[in-house]
Amino acid sequence: MLCTPLVRVLFSTFALVVLSASGLPAAELDLKHGLTEEQVADGWIALFDGETTFGWNKAAKINWSIQDGVLEASEGEIGLLATTAQFADFDLRLEFYAEENTNSGIFIRTPPKPQSPTYDCYEINIAPPTNSFPTGSIVGRQKATPECPPNTWHTMRILAEGDIVTVELNGEEVTRFEDPNYLGKGFIGLQHNEGLVRFRNVHLKPLNLQSIFNGKDLTHWKEYPEMESEFSVDDEGHLRAINGPGQLETEESYGNFLFQLQAKTHAKNLNSGVFFRCIPGDKMMGYESQIHNGYEAEDRTLPLDAGTGAIFRRTVARKVVADDEEWFTKTILVDGAHISVWVNGYQVTAWNDPRDPDPNPRRGLRTEPGTIMLQGHDPTTDLSFRNFLITELPGRWPSQRKEYGPEK
């Protein structure tokens, strides 16, 4: 397979700069998602981890396979491999490889089984020049005619922001479409239609996030001085949490959202968490996205105390990606019953709450908006936080509610 100079540099940079606390290079940690430390700090996440289809659902019988960080399909039904999480506004970048007669595509803001690219999704086509909508076109909406030779790797960027979708192929803009019927959130799908297609380095950056921490004081956050934890802002503009138990709570409530933050523990095996959809004013009465970077027997797939990124008492992180005493980035996406979590751009959790609805998240599925809380776990608590960014997810355009149920 061919590899562009840009990709060679990207992977070389990633291998050189990312080290674990134990000194192991990133390759030995089996992190093949292709993101650099700088990209992770900038909010990028990997939708495809280079090894598995974790975080994806197969919506059709297709022979998807993975080898050397490449996702490939060549036979089966016409259909999608779709993300388990829905996204609204984002910058999506990936590489693809197609044979001469391959017909494939990247679907965005889509249901898992779209009915038509003209009204319930956007299909950015991968197809030969003889197709009515060649590679880079938005099927049924806008045609593009760029040069895109087969049997080699190409880069594609899809910028979805509000009612505008822009497509770039190999660094050049080929399509820009403004839709008067904004679709809102939806899944991202990789399509097999006909012929061999390959994908790699499928990366996404959420857009239009707003800060909820000013780096100066605790304005818009509620303190609980009767509890043991102490929360303050240090000279570097970081939020420091020491001692416990205790909590710091947002004044605002959030229902369906994407939240990014950075955290750093100041000792080994510390325990903390980010609580969300909390019952306002109650004691940590919400879902908990765990912070605990410990793992057993030098095996990162054996997390201690569920592991950073787990939904505590509900599901375990599939791998401990972060290291103690180093800054790490966490992305939490909450949408209806679904929760996805990425740590340093690597997805560790994709979970649907199967319980019956209940306003108390300890007893059942809570979809009502709630506050976000930072936890001081115990007297050893000593963590720093920074870069709190959030965006609330929209519903679906009313004409598409039949695929998703009532808009939330």
N, C-alpha and C positions, 0 to 999 in steps of 0.2 A: 504494500500500500504506500501511496505517496504521502509525504508530510511536508507542509509548507514551512518556510523559514520562521514565520511568526510562531507556529505551534512548537517548533523545536526550541526556540528561545523561551517560550512560556513554560514548557515542561522542565527545561534546564534550570530556569530561575526558581521554579517551585521546588525542585529537588535540592537546590543549594541553600535556600533561605529557611525552609521549614524544618525545624528540629524539635523533637520531643524533649521532655524534661530529662529523660534517661539518655539522651544523646543519639537516639536512633534517627537516621534520616527518614524523610517522609515516605520514601519507597518501601521501607520496612514496616511502616505503619499501614500499608495498603490503602493509602489515600490517593486515589487516581482520578479525582474529579477535575484536575487541571487548573485550579484557581491559585493565584499567588496570594501571599499574605496581604499585599496592598489591595487586591480585589476583594478579599474577604472583609477587610476593615472598611471598605467602601460600600459594603452591603450586598455584594454578589453572593448568590447561592448556586449550587450545582443541582440541576434536576435529575441528571443521570450521574451515578457515582463511578462509572467506568467498570463496574464489576457485577452489578445485579440490576434488577428492575424494581428495587425497593422504591416506593413512592409512586409507582405506576400501576394502572389496572389494564389488563388485556380485555378490550371490548370486542374482540373478534379472534377467530382461530387463525393465527399467523405464526410462522416459524421463527419468531424473534430469537436471536442468539447473541452472545457476547464473547468477544475474544480480543485481548490486547487493548482494552479500553474502547472498543468499537461495538456499537449496537447495530445488528444487521437483520434484514428480513428479505426473503426472496419468493416465498410461496405461501398460499393460504387465501383466506377470504379478503375482501375489501373491507378495511376497517382501521381502527385506531389502537395504539398504545397510548393511554391517556393518564395524565397526572391524577393523583388522588386528591390534590388540593386545587382550588380555584383561585385565579388571579384576575385582577382588573387592569391596572396600569403598570406597565413594565417595559424594560429593555431586555429582549431575548436575543442571545447570540449562540450560534452553533455552527458546526461544520457538517457537510453532507457529501456523499459520493453516490453517483447514479450511473447505471449503464445506459447505453444509447436509447433503448426503448422503455426505460423505466418510467412509470407513472406513480408519483408519490406526492407528499405534501406535508406542511406543518399547519395544523389547525390551532386557532387561538379563540378564546372566549366561546368555547364550544361545549355542548353536552357530550357525554361519552359516545352517543350514537346520533350524530347530527342528521337532520332530515334534508337540509339543503344549504349549500354555502351562500345562497343568495339571501337568507333571512335569519338563520339561527346560529351562525358561526362565521369565521373568516378562514378561508383555506388559501394559504400561500403555496402555490403550486411548485412541484418539481416535475417537469415534463419536457419532452423534446420540442423543438421549434414547430413541428407539424401539429402540435396540440393547439386547440383553440385558445388556451391560456398557458403559454410556455413558462418556464421557470422564472419565479419572481412575481408572476401575476397573482392577483387576488381573484380567485375563480368566481365568475359570475358578476364581478364588480368592476375590475379594472385590469386591462391587459398590459403586459410588459414584454419587450422583445430584446433582452440583453444577450450577449454572447455568453454561453455556458457550456463548454465542451464536455462530453461524457467521459467516464472512466478516469476521473481525477477529483481531488478534493476541492470544495468551494466553501467559502464562508458566507453566512447569511445573518443579517441583523433585522429583527422585527421590533419596531418601536410602536407600542400601543399606548396611547395617552388620550384619555377622553374619547371623543368621537373621531380621532385621526389615527390611522394605521399607516406607518411608513415602512418600506422594505428596502434594504440595501443588499446588494450582491457583490461580494469581493470588494467591499469598501465604497461602492458607487450606488447612489439612490436610483432605484428602478421603478418604484411605485409609491404613490402617496394618495391615500383615499380618505375622504371625509364622509362619514356615514351620518345622515340625519336621524337614524334610528339606533342610537347608542345601545349596545347590547349589555353593558355592565360586565359583571364577572363571568368567568367560565373556565373550563379546563384547557390545558394545552395537550395536543395530541400529535403523535407521529404516525403518519399514514403509510400503510402498504396497499397499493392498488394493483400494480403489475410490474414485474421485473425486480432486480436486485437494488436495494437502497441501504446505505450505511449512514449512521450518525455518530458523532462524538463531540465532546466538550459542549454539552447543552447547559448553558449558564443563563441565569436570570437575575436582574436587579429590579426590585420593586421601586416604583416611582411615587412621587408626591407624598412622601412621609413628612410629618410635622414633629418638631421637637416638643417634648413635654417636661424638659428639665433645662433651666436657664444657666446652669453652671456657676451660679452665684449664691443662691439660697434655696430654701424649700418652698418657695411660692407655688401654689396650686397642689401642694402635697400636705396631707394631714398627718401630724405626729401624734404619738401616744406616750406622753411622758410618764404615765403610770406603769408602763412596761419597762423591762430591763434594757432593751436595746437603745443605742444612741446613734442617731443619724445626723451627719453634718456635711458641709461642703469644704473641702480642703483648698489650699492655695493654688493647686493646679486645676481647680474647677471640677474635681471628681467628687461624687457622692460617696461618703465613707460610712460603713455600717460596722459597728462593734458591739459586742456583748449580746445577750439574749436570754430568754426569748423576747421577741417584740416585732413590730411591723411599722412600715411607712406606706401610706395609702394615697392614691391619686384622688383628687376631688371629683374628677370626671369619671363617668362610666362608659364602658365600651362593650359592644356585643360581638359583631363579626369584624375582625381586624387583622392587620399584619403589624407586628411589633418587633423592632430590632433594638438591641442594646449591647454594650460591651461590659464585661465584668472581669475582675481579677481577685483571686484569693491571695491572702498574704501568709499562708502556711499550708502544710500538706493536709489533705483529706478533710477540709472544712466543709460544713454543710450549710446550705442556704437554699433559697428558691424564689421564683417569680410566680406569684399567685395572680389569677385573672378570673373574670366574671365573678368576683367576690360579692358577697352580701355586704353592702356598705356598712361600715362601723362594727362589723362582727370580727371575731378573732380568726384571721386567716381562713375564712370560710369561702374557699374557692378552689378551682383547679390549680395544682402546683406543677410548674415546670421546674424540675429539680436542678440544683447546682451541687454536684459532688463529683470531683475528678478522680476519685480513687478507683482502682481496679485490682483484681486478684491475679496472683501468680504471673505478673508481667504480661497478662493477656487483656488487651483493651476490650475484647468482646465479653468480658466477665466483670461488669461494673459493680462497684460497691454501692449499696444503698440506692439502687436503681440507675445511677449514673446521670451526669449532666445532660439535660434535654429530655429525660423521662417525664412522663406525667405520673407523679408520685402516687403510689398505691393503685395505679391503673395499668401502667405499662412500663416496661424497662427499655432504656436506651440500647440500641443494638450495638453501639460501640462508644467507648469513651474517647472523644476526639481532643478535648481541651486538656491543658496541663496546669497544675497549680502554680501560682506565683508568676503567671503570664497572662496578658490580656487575651480574652477570647470573645468572639462575636456570637450572639445567639439571635436567631430569627424564629419567632413564634407566629404561626398562622392559625387563626381560630375562625371557623365558618360553620354555623349550625352545629351538627354533632361531630364535625371533623376537626382534628388538631394535628398539625404538622410542625415539627421543630427541626431546625438546622443548627449545628454548632460548627463554627468556622467554615460555613458553607456546605457542610456535609450533613445530609439528612439522617437523623438518628431516630425520629419518631414519625409515624403516620398512623393515626389511631382514630377510630370512630367510636364514640361513646354509645354502647348498645343499650343502656339502661332506659327505663321509662322516664318521661319528663318529671322534673321536680325542681322547685325553686332553690332547694338546698343541694349544691353540687356534691356534697358527701353522700347524699342519698340517691341521686339520680341525675339525669341529663338536664343541665341548666343551659338554656339558650338566651335567657334574659340578659341584657347588659349588666355589667357589674364593674367594680373598681379593679385597679391593678395594685398589688401590694408587693413590697420587697420584704423579705423575711430576715430577721435576726434569729438564728436557730437556737443558740445556746451561749454560755459564757465564753467559748472559744471563737465566736464569730468575729471575723476581721476581713472584710471585703471592700473593694472599691467598684463603683459603677460609673459609666459615662455614656454619652451619645444615645439618649433615649429617643427613639423615633417611632411614630405610629401613623397608620392610615386606616380608616374604616372602610371595609369592603362594601361596595354597592350591591344592590340586588340585581335581578335580571330585568331587562326591558319587558314591559307588561305582556307583549305578544308572545314571549317565550316562557311564560309561567307554567305552561303545560309540561315542560321538561323538568322543572325544578320545584313545582309546588308553589304556594303563595310566597310572594316576595317578602324577605325578612328585613 
